[in-house]
Amino acid sequence: MTLDTVERAAQTPDEPQPYAELGMKDDEYQRVREILGRRPTSAELAIYSVMWSEHCSYKSSKVHLRQFATKAPKCDALLVGMGENAGVVDIGDGWAVTFKIESHNHPSYVEPHQGAATGVGGIVRDILSMGARPIAVMDSLRFGGADQPDTKRVLPGVVEGISSYGNCLGLPNIGGEVVFDPCYIGNPLVNALCVGLLRKDQIKLATAPGPGNKVVLFGARTGADGIGGASVLASATFDEESQAKRPAVQVGDPFMEKLLIECCLELFQAGVVVGIQDLGAAGISCATTEMAAKGAGGMRIDLNLVPLRDPTLRPEEILMSESQERMMAIVAPDDVPAFLAICEKWDVPATVIGEVTDTGRLVMTWDGEVIVDIPPGTAANEGPVYERPLREPAGQAALNADGPERLPRPADLRETLLTLLGSPNLASKEWVTSQYDRYVRGNTVLAQPADAGVLRIAEALPGAEPTTRGIALAVDGNGRYAKLDPYAGAQLALSEAYRNVAVTGARPLAVTNCLNFGSPEDPEVMWQFAEAVRGLADACQTLGVPVTGGNVSFYNQTGSTAIHPTPVVGVLGVIEDVSKRIRHGFTAPGLRVALLGETREEFGGSEWAHAIHGHLGGMPPQVNLAAERALAEVLVAAAAAGLAEGSHDLSDGGLGIALAESCLAHGIGCSVELPGGDPFVDLFSESVARALVCVRPEALEEFTRLCARYEVPCQVLGTTGGGSLSVEGVFEIAVEELRETHGRTLPAIFG
C-alpha cells in the first residue's frame, strides 16, 4: 500500500477518500480541504474524523453548553472549570478535589464487561491527569426492563466490568444508582464518576508549552483494540449491526492502570512533568492536537516511535486507536532521564516520540515521510458547530395532559408499599453493590445504600497533614421526569443530588453532569436537550453551585427510538468535620422522627405510577430550589451542632419508601402518625425538598427552632424503636418482612 504523504496528497487532489465511512459529512470534509488547501492525507483524515466526531467535538451541543459558563454562579472555590480533563474545587486547608462523570454507553452494550471496565479506567485517568490521586468511584447505570433477556445479558457483564476494574485499582465504589426502564432496552447507560485529591498548588494541565520540550508517550502499548472506539461508537445510532462493532471496544488492563497511577504520582512529586494528558477517546489524535493547541502551538511527532502491540498497524490506525492505560507528558529535556527512570521503576513503558515546536503546525512522520501537517487548533477547537433545529415533541402536550389522576388509587396501602419496596427500581441493590469494594483504602465513611458517599481525606494521601474535612458525593437522575418536562427534569436531578449530599451534613459545592440523549439530528431530541441544559444552568445559578465539567452522550437510541432524555447530575459537597456527618436512617431506638418539607399531591413520573400501573404522564413534581437550599442549610447546621442522629432524603417512592429504608438501615422499627389528611398522598407523593431526620428527644426543641429559622416545615411523626414499621391507623409491617421483600428481587432475576 502506497504511503499517503502530504506531498502525495497535494499531487492527487481528486483521489476518493472514505470520509463518510468515518462519520464525516460532505460539508465537513470540504471544510478540511479548505483548511489544508488540499485533500487530507489518510492520517490527517483519521485525525479530523475522530476529533470532529460528536463525542469529541460537542458540535451539536456547544451552543447550549455555553450557558454553564454564562450563567455560572460566583464560586471562589472553583480552581479549574470546564475545558480541562476535569474540574478542580478548593475544599480548604490547602486541599483540592477534582471530579467528573462520563459515559461509556454504547461500548457497554456491544461488550458489557470491557465497555464498563474501560469506562472506569478512562474516567480515572481523567482525574489522574489533573495531578490528583484518584480516591473513589461511583456509577449511574440504566438498563431495560429487569426481566428482559437483553438486560440479563448486559447488566451482569457491566457490573462485573466495573467491579473487577475498580477493585483491582483499589478504589472504593461509594455510591450511584441502578435504574430499570423499557426505554433503555438495547441502549443501556453506563455513566462512571471518579473523584481525586490533590494539594491545590499541584494542579496539572493538558498543555504543551516550551519549544524544545519532549513529548513522551507512556503506559500500555498501542494496539488494534478500540480503533475509533468511543469517538465512533458514541457518535452514531445503534442498529442490528451493533454486535459486529466489538473490535471497536477497548480492552482494559487494571493492573497496568494501577502501575500508571503510582508512576504518575511519583512523576508529579519529582516535578518532571510540564503538561500531561490521558489518552482516551481519539487516542494520540486527541492528545497531540489538544496539547499542541493549548501550548506553544506546534509539535513534531515520529509515529514510528510509538510502541505497538501489533506491528502491522498503519499510521491512521495508530492515530485512531483508543487502547487503554496510556498517557502523554511534556517533559523538559534535562528532566527526561529522571522521567524515564521513574517509569522504569514502575515497569511502565515510556518513549520519547517527539518534541514541542512554535511553528503552529502539528507535523507527524512515518518512515521519514511527512504524513500529517495541520494547524492543531483546527482539529481540537475549530470543528463544526451546529445550531440544530428544535421542535417540541409532537405528543408532548398529550403526554402532559395524561396525568396519573385517572389511575385507581390503592385500597391496600400496606400491599402497595411492599409492592413498591420490592419493585426493581426500589428494591435493594445489594446484589450489585456487594460486588464492589466500598471500603478499600479505609477512608469510606458512608457508602451504598446511604444517600451519598462520604470520604475522609485525612489519610487519603501518604504523609498528608491532619485535617477533619471530608467530602460527600451523590449522583442522580430521573428520565421519566425529564421525559415529562426536560427543563424541570434536569433541575429535579440536580435538586435530588444536592439534597442527598446535604442529608449527610455536607454543604453542596459543585456539579458535574452526564447528559444522555437520543440523536441530535432529531429536532425533538434537540428540544429536549436544549431545555434540559437551560434548566440545569438556571438551577445551578440559583443554588450557587457551578458546573465544573461533564460529558454529553448523544445517539442513545436504537433505530428511531430514543431513550428518555436522561440528564445525570453529580454533586460534590464538603463537610468541615467528617466525624460529625449525619448517619443514614434510624440509628437508635427512642429517637424522634421528623419530616422536613412540604408534601403535595404529586405523582407525575412517580415510582407508584411506573411500578404499579406502567404509566407515564402528567407533570413531574414542582421544582422548589429555594426550599431545597433552605433544607440544606438546616441539615448542614444540624450536623455541625450534633442535633441529627440520622437522616434520609425523600425522593422515589416518597415517605413510605424513606420510612422503610430508614428502618432497614440498622434494623430498627418506628411508630409514626401520618401528617396530612390523605394517607396515600402522605406515603407516596414525590414532592421535593423533603427529608426524614431522627433527633434525640432532648435536642428536639433546638432542632425545631433551627427549622423555623430557615422557614423549613417540620412535623414530628413519631419515635424510632421496635421491630416493625407501624403507621398509626394504616398498617404495620415487621422489619424482617420489609427486609425480605426489599432484598429478594434482583437475586431472583439475576441469580
DOZA-777739 format. One line per 2 residues: for each residue x, y, z of C-alpha. Coordinates in steps of 0.2 Angstrom, whole numbers, padded with zeros to 4 digits. Last residue first. Layout:
BEGIN
X Y Z ~ ...;
END
This chain:
BEGIN
-0146 -0077 0201 ~ -0150 -0062 0190;
-0169 -0061 0192 ~ -0172 -0069 0209;
-0156 -0061 0216 ~ -0163 -0044 0210;
-0180 -0045 0219 ~ -0176 -0054 0235;
-0169 -0040 0246 ~ -0183 -0027 0248;
-0197 -0040 0252 ~ -0186 -0050 0264;
-0180 -0034 0273 ~ -0198 -0027 0274;
-0204 -0043 0281 ~ -0190 -0043 0293;
-0194 -0025 0298 ~ -0212 -0031 0303;
-0225 -0021 0294 ~ -0239 -0012 0302;
-0253 -0003 0293 ~ -0265 0012 0292;
-0272 0018 0309 ~ -0255 0023 0315;
-0241 0019 0303 ~ -0230 0005 0311;
-0214 0000 0303 ~ -0210 -0015 0315;
-0197 -0022 0326 ~ -0197 -0009 0340;
-0189 0008 0341 ~ -0190 0025 0332;
-0202 0038 0338 ~ -0216 0048 0330;
-0221 0060 0316 ~ -0214 0076 0321;
-0218 0089 0308 ~ -0205 0102 0302;
-0208 0115 0289 ~ -0192 0124 0284;
-0193 0143 0287 ~ -0174 0144 0289;
-0176 0150 0307 ~ -0191 0138 0310;
-0180 0123 0306 ~ -0167 0128 0318;
-0180 0131 0331 ~ -0187 0113 0328;
-0169 0107 0331 ~ -0167 0116 0347;
-0183 0109 0353 ~ -0179 0091 0348;
-0162 0090 0356 ~ -0168 0082 0372;
-0179 0070 0362 ~ -0163 0064 0352;
-0167 0068 0333 ~ -0171 0057 0318;
-0172 0067 0302 ~ -0183 0062 0287;
-0180 0073 0272 ~ -0190 0084 0260;
-0185 0097 0246 ~ -0196 0088 0233;
-0213 0081 0232 ~ -0213 0063 0227;
-0231 0058 0234 ~ -0231 0040 0240;
-0235 0040 0259 ~ -0243 0056 0263;
-0253 0056 0246 ~ -0260 0039 0250;
-0263 0043 0269 ~ -0274 0058 0264;
-0277 0070 0278 ~ -0260 0075 0282;
-0246 0071 0295 ~ -0245 0052 0295;
-0243 0045 0313 ~ -0227 0036 0316;
-0221 0021 0326 ~ -0203 0015 0321;
-0193 0000 0318 ~ -0174 -0003 0320;
-0164 -0015 0309 ~ -0150 -0003 0306;
-0153 0004 0288 ~ -0169 -0007 0286;
-0179 0005 0296 ~ -0173 0020 0287;
-0177 0011 0270 ~ -0195 0008 0276;
-0198 0026 0281 ~ -0190 0033 0265;
-0200 0021 0255 ~ -0217 0027 0263;
-0211 0045 0263 ~ -0210 0046 0244;
-0207 0031 0232 ~ -0193 0040 0223;
-0187 0055 0233 ~ -0187 0058 0251;
-0170 0060 0259 ~ -0164 0050 0274;
-0157 0056 0290 ~ -0149 0050 0307;
-0143 0056 0323 ~ -0146 0075 0320;
-0143 0089 0333 ~ -0124 0087 0333;
-0122 0106 0330 ~ -0112 0104 0314;
-0124 0091 0308 ~ -0139 0102 0312;
-0131 0117 0303 ~ -0128 0107 0287;
-0146 0099 0288 ~ -0154 0116 0291;
-0145 0125 0277 ~ -0148 0110 0265;
-0167 0112 0268 ~ -0166 0131 0265;
-0157 0127 0248 ~ -0170 0114 0243;
-0184 0126 0248 ~ -0177 0140 0237;
-0175 0127 0223 ~ -0193 0122 0223;
-0196 0112 0207 ~ -0214 0105 0206;
-0215 0086 0205 ~ -0216 0080 0187;
-0231 0084 0175 ~ -0244 0072 0168;
-0239 0055 0160 ~ -0230 0039 0162;
-0240 0024 0167 ~ -0234 0006 0170;
-0248 0005 0183 ~ -0239 -0001 0199;
-0221 0001 0195 ~ -0222 0017 0185;
-0237 0026 0193 ~ -0230 0022 0210;
-0212 0026 0205 ~ -0218 0043 0201;
-0217 0051 0183 ~ -0232 0063 0188;
-0237 0058 0206 ~ -0238 0075 0215;
-0251 0078 0228 ~ -0241 0090 0239;
-0230 0087 0254 ~ -0220 0101 0262;
-0203 0100 0270 ~ -0195 0091 0285;
-0202 0076 0292 ~ -0196 0072 0310;
-0194 0056 0319 ~ -0190 0057 0337;
-0177 0045 0344 ~ -0180 0031 0356;
-0172 0017 0347 ~ -0155 0020 0338;
-0148 0024 0320 ~ -0164 0026 0310;
-0158 0030 0293 ~ -0140 0035 0287;
-0128 0044 0298 ~ -0126 0063 0299;
-0108 0068 0297 ~ -0100 0075 0313;
-0084 0064 0312 ~ -0081 0071 0295;
-0078 0088 0302 ~ -0079 0103 0290;
-0091 0094 0277 ~ -0088 0097 0259;
-0101 0093 0245 ~ -0099 0087 0227;
-0114 0085 0216 ~ -0116 0073 0201;
-0130 0075 0189 ~ -0137 0063 0176;
-0148 0071 0162 ~ -0158 0057 0155;
-0169 0061 0140 ~ -0180 0045 0139;
-0171 0034 0127 ~ -0173 0036 0108;
-0182 0025 0096 ~ -0178 0029 0078;
-0166 0014 0076 ~ -0160 0010 0094;
-0157 0026 0103 ~ -0143 0034 0113;
-0136 0045 0099 ~ -0129 0058 0110;
-0119 0057 0126 ~ -0113 0074 0133;
-0100 0074 0146 ~ -0095 0084 0162;
-0087 0099 0168 ~ -0086 0111 0183;
-0104 0116 0183 ~ -0106 0129 0197;
-0116 0128 0213 ~ -0124 0144 0218;
-0142 0136 0220 ~ -0150 0149 0209;
-0136 0148 0196 ~ -0135 0129 0196;
-0154 0129 0193 ~ -0153 0140 0178;
-0139 0130 0170 ~ -0149 0114 0174;
-0165 0120 0166 ~ -0156 0128 0151;
-0147 0112 0148 ~ -0163 0101 0150;
-0172 0113 0138 ~ -0159 0112 0125;
-0158 0093 0126 ~ -0177 0090 0125;
-0178 0102 0110 ~ -0163 0093 0102;
-0172 0076 0104 ~ -0187 0084 0095;
-0177 0091 0082 ~ -0169 0074 0078;
-0152 0076 0071 ~ -0146 0077 0089;
-0150 0058 0091 ~ -0155 0052 0108;
-0150 0059 0125 ~ -0138 0056 0139;
-0131 0072 0148 ~ -0118 0067 0160;
-0115 0081 0173 ~ -0103 0088 0186;
-0108 0100 0200 ~ -0100 0110 0214;
-0102 0115 0232 ~ -0115 0106 0242;
-0113 0108 0261 ~ -0111 0091 0269;
-0122 0086 0284 ~ -0125 0069 0276;
-0143 0074 0271 ~ -0135 0089 0261;
-0126 0077 0249 ~ -0143 0068 0245;
-0152 0085 0244 ~ -0140 0092 0230;
-0141 0075 0221 ~ -0160 0077 0222;
-0160 0095 0217 ~ -0149 0092 0202;
-0160 0078 0195 ~ -0175 0089 0198;
-0167 0103 0189 ~ -0164 0092 0174;
-0182 0086 0175 ~ -0189 0103 0176;
-0182 0109 0159 ~ -0184 0091 0152;
-0203 0091 0156 ~ -0212 0074 0155;
-0197 0065 0148 ~ -0186 0073 0160;
-0196 0067 0175 ~ -0196 0049 0167;
-0178 0050 0164 ~ -0174 0053 0183;
-0156 0057 0188 ~ -0144 0056 0202;
-0126 0056 0208 ~ -0121 0059 0226;
-0104 0064 0233 ~ -0098 0069 0250;
-0081 0076 0255 ~ -0072 0076 0272;
-0063 0088 0282 ~ -0055 0084 0299;
-0037 0088 0294 ~ -0020 0081 0298;
-0006 0085 0285 ~ -0004 0072 0272;
0011 0060 0273 ~ 0003 0047 0262;
-0013 0054 0253 ~ -0031 0049 0258;
-0027 0049 0276 ~ -0035 0065 0282;
-0047 0065 0267 ~ -0062 0057 0275;
-0075 0050 0262 ~ -0094 0051 0261;
-0105 0043 0248 ~ -0122 0049 0247;
-0140 0043 0251 ~ -0133 0028 0260;
-0135 0011 0252 ~ -0121 0012 0247;
-0107 0021 0255 ~ -0103 0032 0271;
-0087 0035 0280 ~ -0075 0027 0267;
-0057 0031 0271 ~ -0050 0014 0274;
-0041 0012 0257 ~ -0054 -0002 0252;
-0071 0002 0260 ~ -0084 0000 0246;
-0077 -0015 0237 ~ -0089 -0018 0223;
-0098 -0035 0220 ~ -0109 -0032 0235;
-0115 -0016 0226 ~ -0124 -0026 0213;
-0134 -0039 0223 ~ -0135 -0026 0236;
-0146 -0016 0225 ~ -0161 -0017 0237;
-0178 -0015 0228 ~ -0183 0002 0223;
-0180 0002 0204 ~ -0184 -0017 0203;
-0200 -0017 0213 ~ -0199 -0025 0230;
-0202 -0009 0240 ~ -0215 -0004 0228;
-0225 -0020 0230 ~ -0222 -0019 0249;
-0229 -0001 0250 ~ -0244 -0005 0239;
-0248 -0020 0250 ~ -0248 -0010 0265;
-0258 0004 0257 ~ -0272 -0008 0252;
-0287 0001 0244 ~ -0275 0008 0230;
-0279 0023 0220 ~ -0286 0020 0203;
-0276 0030 0189 ~ -0286 0045 0182;
-0275 0057 0192 ~ -0260 0050 0185;
-0259 0064 0172 ~ -0262 0062 0153;
-0262 0080 0149 ~ -0243 0081 0150;
-0242 0066 0137 ~ -0255 0074 0126;
-0245 0091 0126 ~ -0229 0082 0122;
-0235 0071 0108 ~ -0227 0080 0094;
-0211 0083 0103 ~ -0206 0101 0105;
-0196 0106 0090 ~ -0178 0112 0089;
-0167 0113 0073 ~ -0148 0110 0076;
-0137 0125 0079 ~ -0121 0116 0073;
-0103 0120 0077 ~ -0090 0112 0066;
-0073 0109 0072 ~ -0062 0124 0077;
-0055 0118 0094 ~ -0045 0102 0093;
-0044 0099 0074 ~ -0042 0117 0068;
-0031 0120 0084 ~ -0018 0108 0078;
-0014 0118 0062 ~ -0010 0103 0051;
0005 0094 0043 ~ 0002 0075 0044;
0010 0062 0033 ~ 0028 0069 0032;
0040 0055 0026 ~ 0054 0048 0037;
0047 0031 0039 ~ 0031 0039 0046;
0031 0057 0051 ~ 0020 0069 0060;
0019 0088 0060 ~ 0007 0098 0071;
0009 0116 0065 ~ 0009 0132 0074;
0028 0133 0071 ~ 0032 0135 0090;
0038 0117 0092 ~ 0036 0104 0106;
0045 0087 0104 ~ 0043 0070 0098;
0041 0051 0102 ~ 0050 0050 0118;
0046 0033 0124 ~ 0040 0026 0141;
0035 0008 0146 ~ 0029 0007 0164;
0038 -0005 0175 ~ 0036 0006 0190;
0055 0009 0192 ~ 0056 0010 0173;
0044 0025 0173 ~ 0054 0033 0187;
0070 0031 0177 ~ 0061 0038 0161;
0056 0054 0170 ~ 0073 0056 0178;
0082 0054 0161 ~ 0069 0066 0153;
0071 0080 0165 ~ 0085 0089 0156;
0075 0089 0140 ~ 0059 0097 0149;
0045 0085 0149 ~ 0028 0086 0140;
0018 0070 0145 ~ 0006 0058 0136;
-0003 0044 0145 ~ -0009 0027 0140;
-0019 0014 0150 ~ -0031 0010 0136;
-0030 0007 0118 ~ -0041 0020 0109;
-0033 0018 0092 ~ -0037 0032 0080;
-0019 0038 0077 ~ -0011 0021 0077;
-0024 0016 0064 ~ -0020 0031 0053;
-0002 0026 0054 ~ -0005 0008 0049;
-0004 -0006 0062 ~ 0005 -0021 0057;
0017 -0021 0072 ~ 0003 -0025 0084;
0007 -0022 0102 ~ 0015 -0006 0097;
0027 0007 0105 ~ 0025 0024 0096;
0042 0028 0089 ~ 0037 0025 0071;
0024 0039 0073 ~ 0038 0052 0074;
0029 0068 0081 ~ 0033 0086 0079;
0023 0098 0089 ~ 0016 0116 0087;
0006 0129 0096 ~ 0016 0133 0111;
0003 0126 0122 ~ -0016 0124 0122;
-0016 0119 0103 ~ -0002 0107 0105;
-0010 0099 0120 ~ -0026 0097 0111;
-0019 0091 0094 ~ -0007 0079 0102;
-0018 0071 0115 ~ -0033 0070 0103;
-0025 0061 0089 ~ -0015 0050 0100;
-0031 0042 0107 ~ -0047 0048 0099;
-0057 0045 0115 ~ -0045 0042 0130;
-0026 0045 0130 ~ -0023 0055 0146;
-0015 0072 0145 ~ 0000 0079 0154;
0010 0096 0155 ~ 0026 0101 0162;
0030 0085 0171 ~ 0047 0082 0180;
0042 0089 0197 ~ 0048 0074 0207;
0031 0073 0215 ~ 0022 0074 0199;
0032 0059 0192 ~ 0029 0050 0208;
0010 0052 0206 ~ 0011 0047 0188;
0020 0031 0192 ~ 0008 0026 0205;
-0007 0029 0194 ~ 0002 0020 0179;
0005 0005 0190 ~ -0013 0004 0194;
-0018 0006 0176 ~ -0006 -0008 0171;
-0015 -0019 0184 ~ -0032 -0013 0178;
-0029 -0019 0160 ~ -0043 -0014 0149;
-0049 -0019 0131 ~ -0056 -0005 0121;
-0072 -0008 0111 ~ -0070 -0005 0092;
-0067 -0024 0089 ~ -0085 -0027 0095;
-0093 -0017 0082 ~ -0102 -0033 0074;
-0114 -0033 0089 ~ -0120 -0016 0083;
-0125 -0022 0066 ~ -0144 -0023 0071;
-0144 -0005 0074 ~ -0137 0008 0086;
-0136 0027 0082 ~ -0120 0035 0079;
-0107 0046 0088 ~ -0104 0036 0103;
-0097 0021 0094 ~ -0086 0032 0083;
-0077 0043 0096 ~ -0078 0029 0110;
-0070 0016 0099 ~ -0061 0024 0084;
-0049 0009 0085 ~ -0053 0002 0102;
-0042 -0013 0100 ~ -0029 -0013 0087;
-0015 -0010 0099 ~ -0004 0004 0107;
0007 -0001 0121 ~ 0002 0002 0138;
0009 0017 0148 ~ 0020 0031 0142;
0021 0043 0127 ~ 0034 0057 0130;
0034 0073 0120 ~ 0050 0082 0124;
0052 0101 0127 ~ 0061 0110 0113;
0048 0124 0112 ~ 0040 0127 0129;
0022 0124 0132 ~ 0012 0108 0128;
-0004 0109 0138 ~ -0016 0097 0147;
-0015 0104 0164 ~ -0008 0099 0181;
-0014 0106 0198 ~ -0001 0105 0212;
-0005 0121 0221 ~ -0022 0115 0227;
-0014 0099 0235 ~ -0023 0084 0227;
-0037 0073 0229 ~ -0047 0063 0216;
-0065 0059 0212 ~ -0071 0047 0199;
-0088 0046 0190 ~ -0094 0032 0178;
-0110 0033 0167 ~ -0116 0017 0160;
-0132 0020 0151 ~ -0140 0005 0142;
-0146 0006 0124 ~ -0154 -0010 0118;
-0168 -0009 0130 ~ -0166 0008 0139;
-0184 0014 0136 ~ -0190 -0002 0145;
-0185 0006 0161 ~ -0173 -0001 0175;
-0162 0010 0186 ~ -0146 0007 0196;
-0139 0021 0205 ~ -0123 0028 0212;
-0112 0026 0228 ~ -0096 0023 0236;
-0086 0012 0224 ~ -0069 0011 0234;
-0053 0012 0223 ~ -0040 -0002 0225;
-0036 -0002 0206 ~ -0041 -0021 0205;
-0057 -0017 0214 ~ -0061 -0003 0201;
-0058 -0014 0186 ~ -0066 -0030 0193;
-0081 -0021 0200 ~ -0085 -0010 0185;
-0083 -0025 0172 ~ -0093 -0037 0183;
-0107 -0024 0185 ~ -0107 -0021 0166;
-0106 -0040 0162 ~ -0121 -0044 0174;
-0131 -0030 0167 ~ -0129 -0034 0148;
-0135 -0051 0146 ~ -0150 -0051 0158;
-0154 -0034 0152 ~ -0156 -0041 0134;
-0166 -0055 0140 ~ -0179 -0043 0149;
-0183 -0046 0167 ~ -0176 -0030 0173;
-0184 -0020 0160 ~ -0171 -0010 0150;
-0155 -0004 0159 ~ -0148 0011 0167;
-0132 0013 0177 ~ -0125 0028 0187;
-0108 0024 0194 ~ -0096 0030 0208;
-0078 0030 0210 ~ -0066 0034 0224;
-0048 0041 0229 ~ -0040 0045 0212;
-0023 0054 0217 ~ -0023 0070 0208;
-0012 0079 0196 ~ -0026 0084 0184;
-0021 0069 0173 ~ -0025 0057 0187;
-0043 0063 0186 ~ -0045 0060 0168;
-0036 0044 0170 ~ -0049 0038 0182;
-0063 0042 0170 ~ -0055 0032 0157;
-0052 0016 0168 ~ -0070 0016 0174;
-0077 0017 0156 ~ -0064 0004 0152;
-0072 -0008 0164 ~ -0089 -0004 0158;
-0086 -0007 0139 ~ -0074 -0022 0144;
-0088 -0031 0153 ~ -0103 -0026 0143;
-0096 -0029 0125 ~ -0108 -0020 0112;
-0119 -0013 0125 ~ -0105 -0007 0136;
-0097 0001 0121 ~ -0113 0011 0118;
-0114 0018 0135 ~ -0097 0023 0141;
-0102 0040 0148 ~ -0093 0052 0159;
-0093 0059 0176 ~ -0080 0071 0184;
-0071 0075 0200 ~ -0056 0085 0206;
-0054 0089 0224 ~ -0042 0102 0232;
-0033 0104 0248 ~ -0024 0118 0256;
-0034 0118 0272 ~ -0049 0122 0262;
-0060 0112 0249 ~ -0054 0121 0233;
-0063 0114 0218 ~ -0055 0106 0202;
-0065 0102 0186 ~ -0059 0088 0175;
-0050 0085 0159 ~ -0050 0103 0155;
-0062 0114 0146 ~ -0074 0117 0160;
-0068 0124 0177 ~ -0052 0124 0186;
-0050 0132 0203 ~ -0068 0134 0209;
-0068 0138 0227 ~ -0072 0157 0225;
-0088 0152 0216 ~ -0098 0166 0208;
-0113 0157 0199 ~ -0111 0151 0181;
-0124 0158 0170 ~ -0113 0162 0155;
-0102 0147 0159 ~ -0115 0134 0160;
-0124 0143 0147 ~ -0111 0139 0134;
-0117 0121 0135 ~ -0131 0126 0123;
-0121 0132 0108 ~ -0108 0118 0111;
-0121 0104 0110 ~ -0121 0099 0092;
-0103 0100 0088 ~ -0098 0093 0105;
-0081 0090 0097 ~ -0075 0073 0104;
-0091 0063 0105 ~ -0100 0071 0091;
-0085 0067 0079 ~ -0074 0082 0074;
-0059 0075 0083 ~ -0062 0057 0077;
-0064 0062 0058 ~ -0051 0076 0059;
-0037 0064 0065 ~ -0041 0050 0053;
-0042 0062 0038 ~ -0025 0068 0043;
-0018 0050 0043 ~ -0026 0046 0026;
-0019 0063 0019 ~ -0031 0077 0018;
-0036 0085 0002 ~ -0028 0102 -0002;
-0028 0120 0004 ~ -0027 0112 0022;
-0041 0122 0030 ~ -0051 0122 0013;
-0049 0103 0012 ~ -0055 0101 0030;
-0070 0112 0026 ~ -0074 0100 0011;
-0074 0085 0023 ~ -0086 0094 0035;
-0098 0099 0020 ~ -0099 0081 0014;
-0102 0074 0032 ~ -0089 0065 0042;
-0093 0048 0051 ~ -0078 0038 0046;
-0087 0029 0032 ~ -0092 0046 0025;
-0074 0051 0024 ~ -0068 0036 0014;
-0057 0046 0002 ~ -0058 0047 -0017;
-0042 0054 -0025 ~ -0046 0070 -0033;
-0032 0081 -0026 ~ -0018 0069 -0030;
-0002 0079 -0031 ~ -0006 0088 -0014;
-0010 0072 -0006 ~ 0006 0064 -0012;
0017 0078 -0004 ~ 0007 0076 0012;
0011 0058 0012 ~ -0001 0043 0008;
0011 0029 0009 ~ 0007 0017 -0005;
0000 0000 0000;
END
